[in-house]
């Protein structure tokens, strides 16, 4: 039994309170199929999200099996299923892979046979068995809605909430989906609530809830709709609602509601007597059904990481982009590497007797230092900035680009820790491959004049720092476009604010330097140069170079900050 007692959902707008859900009271028994209808903006989706707990009620109470959800514990993830308007599956996966991933993320299976049985049963229930090997991207709208339902049914939820699952479908597909939802409500005492703007196929529902400006205008059997609203055709109900205020409709309903609730109860008894509505023995006897156990952290982590690699490898465009970056960026660096291979003349050990010759020698040494030092400094910074750009490309869209699906999976019991760990594991592979390839490729075609391994470590750290920070940005942004734009700006400011090309004013430099990852990677790599080359770089850069330890610690802190921000963003709910 689901019960709503004077439920409100209120927002603050233009300095005043507005009730999007206004004093809604309902009693919905097990095995009930209810439509929530009403004109656009009447609060249908808002009510559904309030029931789901995606937005807590402002007043009133929600009770599930006699339990107050606000004070005695919310829905367990396995108790409730929520099918949103958007697709909850990844296009590169097949139907079977999508359902399998959903099962592994939501249900702890006893064995592989148990897992396969659950998947096969759900595919059969939703009519997807014959197309289980098709990619999601080639499915029709109706097939995607069926897939969304299948991915919710893997945990056998007792309450299934569907938000506009028939919108945008052709009449035949709409009829098939409504019939499917009707059949699902007849199994195991499952309550199915379906928000819909359409007034077709209402005869399949046990009851219809009509909302008007957040208030209940009607709740009763579908065959009583026309009589109650004094219309000849169901399509005339919405225009009829506008003839009176929402307060007037609500007041009218409060006078007649009890009688219509009794009609719903009588119809339910008839269905049970005819055997059209079968309740499980546990529900009928008031016993608790066996709970579905959730998988552990490592199980979810393994499933997410495997799925992420499968999606990546099947995205030909993304694979080609990564290969192009991996090959082209190091080649760009080597084009300029010849300029860094020149010799730097040393001062002679004996003092020149000719003053002019001594001046000439100093000028030659300084010219060599300027030429080679400038080239080496520029090439190191070029590598650093390119790897920062790779880091931005790695993760800017990683969370923001799949935020709706992630929020849906988190609602179903996905641990944010498992999700973030899978992202870090996947991105770490990209960072290591990109950074080490850049280091070895450039060194092979133009030897690094210093401690190569120290330089490679700093290339790894700059890529890791920028990947981590952009992952944090991605976790905070609502859209992938916002995250990408902000990440590109962040990379763009790395070079001018690093002080590696032009020294900044001291008062600006002291403020910006701690935040510029590129400076610390560049400075740490310069610190690894041979003494003579290091001196050459210092001779042309009017800025203080930090020591190796400070650079390592600072970049590690940048990585840590990025991970912490990503963790905070991943935990925060960002439902639209």
C-alpha positions, 0 to 999 in steps of 0.5 A, a space after each residue: 500500500 502506498 499512501 499520500 497524506 496531504 502532500 505538498 511540494 513548494 518552491 520559492 519564486 519571485 519572493 513568494 511560495 508556489 505549491 507545485 503539488 498542493 494537498 494531494 491525498 491518495 491510497 493506492 493498494 498493491 497490484 494497482 495500475 494508475 494513470 496520472 494525467 492533466 494538462 502541461 505544467 499541472 504537476 504530474 512529473 513533480 508528484 511522481 518525483 516527490 513519491 520517488 524521493 527525488 525531491 522531498 515533500 515540503 509538507 504532509 507524509 508519504 507512507 509505504 506499507 505503513 512506514 513513514 518514508 521521511 522518518 522511518 526509512 526511505 525506499 530500498 533501491 530494490 523496492 522502487 523502479 523509476 523510468 524517466 522520459 530520457 533513455 537510460 541505456 548507452 547507444 554502443 551497447 546491445 539490449 542484452 548487455 544493457 540489461 546485464 549491466 543493470 542487473 549486476 549493478 542492482 542485484 547480488 546474484 547467487 551464481 551465473 545461472 541465477 544472473 542469466 535466468 533473471 536477465 532472460 525472464 526480464 527480456 521475456 516479460 518486456 518482449 525484448 528476447 528476439 532483439 536482445 543482440 541489437 545495439 541500443 542506437 538502432 532501437 525504435 522509440 517503443 523498443 527503448 521504452 521497453 528497454 528502460 522498463 526491463 532495466 528497472 524490473 531486474 530488481 523486482 520492484 514493488 512500486 514502478 513509477 513511469 514518467 511519460 513513457 508513451 510520449 512521442 510514440 506512434 499509436 500502436 507503440 503507445 498501446 503496446 506499452 500501456 498493455 505491458 504496464 497493465 500486465 506488469 501491475 498484475 504480477 506480484 502485487 506491483 503498483 504501477 503509476 504512469 504519468 501521461 499527457 495522453 488520454 488514450 487507452 484509459 480503460 486499461 487503468 484501474 484508476 485515473 488521477 487528474 491534476 490541475 495546477 498541482 491539485 487533485 481534480 479527480 481520482 476514480 475509475 476511468 469509466 466515471 471520468 466523462 460523467 464527473 466532468 460532464 463531457 461527452 468525450 474524454 478529450 474534452 476534459 482538459 478544456 473543461 478544467 479551465 472553466 473553473 479554478 483549481 481550488 474549486 475543482 479540489 473542493 468539489 473532489 473533496 465532497 465526492 472523493 470517498 464515493 469514488 474510492 469505494 468504487 475503486 475498492 469494489 472493482 479491485 475485489 471483483 478482479 481478485 475474485 475473477 483471478 485477474 489480479 493475483 497477489 503473492 502469498 507473502 503480501 496477502 498474509 502480511 509477511 515481508 517478501 525476501 529482500 533483493 540484496 545489493 551488490 558490493 563495491 567491487 562488483 559494481 566497480 568491475 561492472 562499471 569499468 568493463 562497461 566503460 571500456 566496452 563503450 570506449 572501444 566501440 566508439 570508433 570516433 573516440 578511438 580514432 581521436 585518441 589515436 590521432 592525439 597520441 600520434 600527432 602531439 609527440 610529432 609536433 614536439 619533435 618538429 622543434 626538437 632540433 633547436 634544443 640539440 645545439 651545443 653550449 660553449 663554455 668559458 675557457 679555463 684560462 683568463 683571456 689576455 685580450 679584453 675584446 676576445 674575452 668580451 666576445 667569448 662571453 657574448 658567444 656563451 650567452 648567445 648559445 645559452 639564449 638559443 638552446 635554453 629558450 628552445 629547451 624551455 619552450 619544448 618542455 612547456 610545449 609537452 606540458 601544455 599538450 599533455 594538459 590538453 590531453 588531460 582536459 580531453 580525457 575527462 571534461 565530458 566523462 561525468 557530465 556527458 552521462 549525468 542523467 544515466 548516472 543519476 538514474 543508476 545512483 537512484 537504483 543503488 549504485 555507489 558513488 564511490 564505485 562509480 568514481 573509482 571506475 572513472 579513475 581506473 579508466 582515465 589512469 590507463 589513458 594518462 599513463 599511455 599518453 604521458 609515457 608515449 610522449 616522453 619516450 617518443 620525444 626522447 627517441 627523436 631528440 634526447 632529453 638533456 637531463 634525468 629522463 625518468 624525472 621528466 617522464 614523472 612530471 609529464 605523468 603528473 601534469 596529465 594526471 593533474 589536469 585529468 583529475 581537475 577536469 573530472 572534478 569540473 565535469 562532476 559539477 557541471 550540468 551539461 557536457 558542453 559547459 564542462 568542456 568549455 570551462 576545461 578548455 579555458 583552464 588549459 588556455 590560461 596555463 601557458 600565460 599564467 605559468 611565467 615560463 614564457 614571460 615573467 608575471 608581475 610579482 604580486 600576480 605571480 604569487 597569487 596565481 602560481 600555486 594553481 597553475 599545474 603547468 608551471 610545476 610540471 615545467 619547473 620540475 622538468 627543468 630541474 631535471 636538466 643537466 647543470 649547463 642546460 639548466 643554467 642556460 634555461 635560467 639565463 633566459 627565464 626571469 622567474 624563480 624555478 622551484 625545486 623537485 620536491 615542491 613540484 611533486 607535492 604541488 602536482 600531487 595536491 592538484 590531483 588530490 583536489 581534483 579527486 575530492 571535487 569529483 567525489 563531491 560532485 558525484 555524490 551531489 544529486 543533479 536531477 533536472 
